[in-house]
Amino acid sequence: MRTPFLLFFLLLSPAFFSFGQSTHRQNLDDFATIDFPTQPDAKTIMGQETFVHIDSSAYYIVIIGDYANKNDFQVKEGGLDKFYDGVVTGALKESGGRLVHQEQFEVNGQKGMEIEYTLDPDPDIPDVRFMRFFFVNDKLVALNFFVNSENRAEMLSKKDHFFNSFGFTVDESDLRQFTNSKKDRSYDIGYAFGRLIGKLLIVGVIVGIVLAVILGIKKIGKKDNHHE
């Protein structure tokens, strides 16, 4: 099992233990940026770049996959909608989530998809999840924001701030949303990527649970020291 080793390396980073209110602008693969509450933990997991910040109210997770050198990765021009449908289906299949809402969006003229989905309620795991994703220049980008259902309404502004802070740093004319292929495997590729996102997010949730336990132990220790 790789998961324990992934958790070990993720938890080594001090970014997981930061709960400040400052904003950190994170560079994403030299073609975009996004604002996290603080500097996120950056790791390569299962071949994907991941950026994770977890605080007491939400999970912030960005996943980037670069498929420029993958010959079997093919999204034909005009096949973007099929690709996005595949991502949604794959992500929900892997996570066991239920789709609540789905809508298209654009950033600098580039078309993407945003979904909200839910999991069965669990006091230790955020059950309301938002994901905004898109395909640009052979890169698959997924922005994720998780909260508990009881905090959903009050956290929507933070979700919007996080998602809307994303922007491209290259000229719009240098961006494309298809591969140089005559074949169309858009849906199948999207489905596979959606399932991969689901696997990666499971790791992020497990890390969050471990972090919560560690922080709980620290708080108990502080209380005990205060009473002595």
C-alpha positions in Angstrom: 0.0 0.0 0.0 1.4 3.4 -1.0 -1.0 5.5 1.1 0.9 5.3 4.4 4.0 6.5 2.7 2.2 9.3 0.9 0.7 10.4 4.3 4.1 10.4 5.9 5.7 12.7 3.3 2.6 15.0 3.2 2.6 15.4 6.9 6.3 16.3 7.0 5.4 19.7 5.5 4.8 22.7 7.9 2.2 24.0 5.4 -0.3 21.5 6.8 0.0 23.1 10.3 -0.5 26.7 9.2 -3.8 28.4 10.1 -3.1 32.0 9.4 -5.3 34.4 7.5 -2.7 35.7 5.0 -3.0 35.0 1.3 -0.4 33.2 -0.7 -0.3 33.4 -4.5 0.8 30.0 -5.8 2.4 29.6 -9.2 0.9 26.7 -11.1 3.3 25.1 -13.6 4.4 28.5 -15.0 1.1 29.1 -16.8 -1.3 30.1 -14.1 -1.7 31.3 -10.5 -4.2 30.8 -7.7 -4.5 32.3 -4.2 -4.4 30.0 -1.1 -5.1 31.1 2.4 -1.4 30.3 3.2 1.4 28.6 1.3 0.1 25.1 0.4 1.9 21.8 0.6 3.2 20.9 -2.9 3.9 17.3 -3.8 3.9 15.0 -6.8 1.5 12.2 -6.2 0.7 9.4 -8.7 2.4 11.6 -11.3 0.2 14.6 -10.7 1.2 17.9 -9.1 -0.9 18.5 -6.0 -1.2 21.6 -3.8 -3.0 21.2 -0.5 -4.0 23.5 2.3 -6.2 22.3 5.1 -7.6 24.6 7.9 -10.3 24.3 10.5 -13.0 25.3 8.0 -12.2 23.9 4.6 -9.9 21.8 2.4 -8.2 23.6 -0.6 -6.8 21.2 -3.2 -5.4 21.8 -6.7 -4.4 18.9 -9.0 -2.5 19.4 -12.2 -1.6 16.7 -14.7 0.7 17.4 -17.7 -0.1 15.1 -20.6 1.9 16.8 -23.4 4.1 13.7 -23.9 1.3 11.1 -23.6 0.5 9.7 -27.1 -2.6 8.0 -25.9 -4.0 11.2 -24.5 -6.3 12.6 -27.2 -9.0 15.3 -27.0 -10.1 16.2 -30.5 -11.0 19.8 -31.3 -14.7 20.0 -30.5 -14.5 17.1 -28.1 -14.2 19.2 -24.9 -17.8 18.6 -23.7 -17.3 14.8 -24.0 -14.1 15.1 -22.1 -15.7 17.1 -19.3 -18.7 14.7 -19.1 -16.1 11.9 -18.7 -14.3 13.7 -15.9 -17.6 14.2 -14.0 -18.7 10.6 -14.3 -15.3 9.3 -13.3 -14.9 11.5 -10.3 -18.4 10.6 -9.0 -17.8 6.9 -9.6 -14.5 6.9 -7.7 -15.7 9.0 -4.7 -19.2 7.6 -4.5 -20.5 11.1 -4.7 -23.9 12.4 -5.7 -24.1 15.3 -8.2 -25.9 18.3 -6.9 -25.1 21.0 -9.5 -23.1 21.3 -12.7 -22.4 24.4 -14.8 -19.9 25.7 -17.3 -17.6 28.7 -16.7 -14.8 30.6 -18.5 -11.4 32.0 -17.5 -9.7 34.2 -20.1 -11.9 32.7 -22.8 -11.1 29.1 -21.8 -14.1 26.9 -21.1 -14.3 24.8 -18.0 -16.8 22.9 -15.8 -17.8 23.4 -12.1 -19.7 20.8 -10.1 -21.0 20.4 -6.6 -21.4 17.0 -5.2 -22.1 15.4 -1.8 -21.0 12.3 0.1 -22.7 10.5 3.0 -22.5 12.7 6.2 -19.5 11.9 8.3 -18.3 14.1 11.3 -14.6 13.6 10.3 -14.9 14.1 6.5 -16.1 17.1 4.6 -19.3 15.9 2.8 -19.9 18.9 0.5 -17.4 19.2 -2.3 -16.9 21.7 -5.1 -14.7 21.1 -8.1 -13.8 23.4 -10.9 -11.7 21.9 -13.7 -10.6 22.5 -17.3 -8.2 21.2 -20.0 -5.7 23.7 -21.4 -2.4 23.2 -23.3 -2.3 19.4 -22.6 -2.8 20.1 -18.9 -5.7 18.9 -16.8 -6.4 21.2 -13.9 -8.8 20.6 -11.0 -9.6 23.1 -8.3 -11.3 21.5 -5.2 -12.9 23.1 -2.2 -14.4 20.8 0.6 -16.6 21.9 3.6 -19.0 20.3 6.0 -22.7 20.6 5.1 -23.5 22.7 8.2 -21.0 25.3 7.1 -21.8 25.3 3.4 -23.7 28.6 3.2 -21.2 30.6 5.2 -18.3 29.2 3.3 -19.5 29.9 -0.2 -17.8 33.3 -0.3 -14.4 31.6 0.5 -15.1 29.0 -2.2 -15.8 31.8 -4.7 -12.7 33.7 -3.7 -10.5 30.6 -4.1 -11.9 29.6 -7.5 -12.1 33.1 -8.9 -8.5 33.9 -7.9 -7.3 31.5 -10.5 -5.9 33.2 -13.6 -3.6 32.4 -16.6 -0.3 34.1 -16.8 0.3 33.5 -20.5 -1.3 35.2 -23.4 -4.8 34.0 -24.4 -3.6 33.4 -27.9 -1.2 30.8 -26.6 -3.9 28.7 -25.0 -5.7 25.8 -26.7 -8.2 23.2 -25.5 -7.5 20.2 -27.7 -4.6 17.9 -28.7 -3.1 17.5 -32.1 -5.0 14.3 -32.9 -7.6 13.2 -35.4 -8.9 10.5 -33.1 -11.5 11.3 -30.5 -11.1 9.5 -27.1 -12.4 12.6 -25.2 -14.9 10.8 -23.0 -12.7 7.8 -22.1 -9.8 10.0 -21.3 -12.0 12.3 -19.2 -13.4 9.4 -17.3 -10.0 8.0 -16.5 -8.8 11.4 -15.2 -12.0 11.8 -13.2 -11.3 8.5 -11.4 -7.7 9.6 -10.8 -8.9 12.8 -9.2 -11.1 10.7 -7.0 -8.2 8.6 -5.9 -6.0 11.6 -5.2 -8.7 13.4 -3.2 -9.1 10.3 -1.0 -5.5 10.7 0.0 -6.1 14.4 0.8 -9.1 13.5 3.0 -7.1 10.9 4.9 -4.4 13.4 5.5 -7.0 15.8 6.8 -8.3 13.2 9.3 -4.7 12.4 10.5 -4.1 16.2 10.9 -7.2 16.7 12.9 -6.2 13.9 15.3 -2.7 15.4 15.7 -4.1 18.9 16.4 -6.6 17.4 18.8 -3.8 15.7 20.7 -1.8 18.9 20.9 -4.8 20.9 22.2 -5.4 18.2 24.9 -1.8 18.4 25.9 -1.9 22.2 26.2 -5.0 22.0 28.4 -3.4 19.4 30.6 -0.3 21.6 31.0 -2.4 24.6 31.9 -4.2 22.7 34.7 -0.9 21.5 36.3 
